[in-house]
Amino acid sequence: MTYLNSRAPRVRFKEVTPAVVRLKNGWRVSGELLLISTTGGLLCLSKPLNQGSEVKLLFLTQSGPVLGAAEMLSPVAGGSQPFKFTALFNDDRRRLQSAIQLSQDQSHQQHKQIEMFRAW
């Protein structure tokens, strides 16, 4: 039996997307959202967090604010740190899905325009 391993679409928003991470002890770390999907993403943080840290993550999208619970994964080179969502309320999930779809649509439109005006 063959299973397709489909990953959630990942996007980079065109606009700079500030993010705030709140730890259980109340501390906050600011950063920037680099890559996002409905399952997690990649942050550039002012200070890396411990792998396994459970946090609340807040960022703004074209579709509105998204607040979710997340687990921080092992930091990677360049000060970036991946995370996975552990909980998203339905409204936040809808806003995130909408923002991802908007970003994909804009990227697709831009690609079509480039192809249309490319000199062959």
Beta strands, then each sheet from edge to edge (+ up, - down):
strand 1: 17-23
strand 2: 28-36
strand 3: 40-45
strand 4: 54-61
strand 5: 64-72
strand 6: 80-88
sheet 1: 1+ 2- 3+ 6- 5+ 4- 1+
end
